[in-house]
Amino acid sequence: MSMSRENRTKERLVVVGGDAAGMSAASRARRLKNSDDLEIIAFERGHFSSFSACGIPYWVGGEVADREQLIARSPKEHRERGIDLRMRTEVTELDVPGGRVRSRDLESGAEAWTPYDKLVIATGARPVRPPLPGIDAPGVHGVQTLDDGQALIDTLSRTAGRRAVVMGAGYIGVEMAEALINRGYEVTVVNRGREPMATLDPDMGRLVHDAMEGLGITMVNDAEVTKILTGEDGRVRAVATEDAEYPADVVVLGVGVQPETTLAEAAGLPLGDHGGLLTDLAMRVRGHENIWAGGDCVEVLDLVSGRERHIALGTHANKHGQVIGSNVAGGYATFPGVVGTAVSKVCDLEIARTGLREKDAHRAGLRFESVTIEATSRAGYYPGADLMTVKMLAELRTGRLLGVQIVGGEGAGKRVDIAAVALTAGMTVEQMTSLDLGYAPPFSPVWDPILVAARKAVAALRNTAP
């Protein structure tokens, strides 16, 4: 019997992190094992549990009226289901050899050790905060938790000026730029890349650039922020690059996230090239029988390239939690990997991608053809037909689909799901041309844009065949 169980008659599961992966794991384990057999203690350092971080930009922008709408399950609801969820309590140390965690109550400062038999690490990700002068000045905000979102809304409510600078033009940066426009701010986005949305190839990112400028957003590409300037009151007043200064009454950080693995690293747990925890297919931390990890703090297998990646998405986190909870409770489940599907929007422009970009394929050593087509979301004669651009990558010789990017009007974004299924199934572009997709003029042309792109990819591969 382990030291952690000397004075206890039932197993104890400790969960570090009270959001998607952690509470999905706890809830699944509780459904499979009752409280007489399994005690579950979960620690969350914030004020909220099981919330949608993806919804924060829409809350800030006003599309979602109330913060409570973003909370899937409250701490009280978790406790009513037999999970001892301890809010505002931060885990400060993992003692893996001793099978225990040290925690600190953030209100009282009291510390305690809690033994475990099984441990789930679901510490999420943290916004990248570049080590720049002024980065911690009042008025500079990351957007990762509901606490962050509330702090930003509070700043927007009491700030007299109406100028905002967003650092970074990934998903969060683009969505926050639109949210700030919706709140009546003059918005400048400073982006170190050639075009916004680095998850797309630059030619597709250009379409997003044009849409953002059409919304009234000032785009500054190929620019690196060197410092954040403050006024006499200590608050932010501008963002500086090597070439210019951009006045700002508020600054939002949208330069990406990193796995929050500080505790795991200090405990000697295995990390990958991107700083995320490494697990097996059952989401068990490699080399540790009774420790699991999931959500934004782990790296996952990219099924297309065969390499580990860090992708911070709530969809993955919830699936990880389901897998972990099943395994913790004595069942069996696996998480095989991802193909890298994501979708977003700016104004009425829908943005989607799955699989590999051109540089991803080059990095993986793959040779490929890429094709781009323009098509409409509905039959051209049907009212409301919107244009979309579809880019498709296919491997030379095999014809295997490698990736798809879509930018267009209403009805464009979710078409990426067709490509995601094809990627998961390992289909060739020629096989895709025969897919039996739904057709009626209000929904699609006779040849769906995905199939038009697949046909063009087939033709391109034939032209390059030896």
Secondary structure, 3 states (H helix, E strand, C coil): CCHHHCCCCCEEEEEECCCHHHHHHHHHHHHHCCCCCEEEEEEECCCCCCECHHHHHHHHHCCCCCHHHHECCCHHHHHHCCCEEEECEEEEEEECCCCEEEEEECCCCCEEEEECCEEEECCCEEECCCCCCCCCCCCEECCCCHHHHHHHHHHHHHCCCCEEEEECCCHHHHHHHHHHHHCCCEEEEECCCCCCCCCCCHHHHHHHHHHHHHCCCEEECCCCEEEEEECCCCCEEEEEECCCEEECCEEEECCCEEECCHHHHHCCCCECCCCCECECCCCEECCCCCEEECHHHECEEECCCCCEECCCCHHHHHHHHHHHHHHHCCCCCCCCCECCCEEEEECCEEEEEEECCHHHHHHCCCCEEEEEEEEECCCCCCCCCCEEEEEEEEECCCCEEEEEEEEECCCCHHHHHHHHHHHHHCCEHHHHCCCCCCCCCCCCCCCCHHHHHHHHHHHHHHHHCC
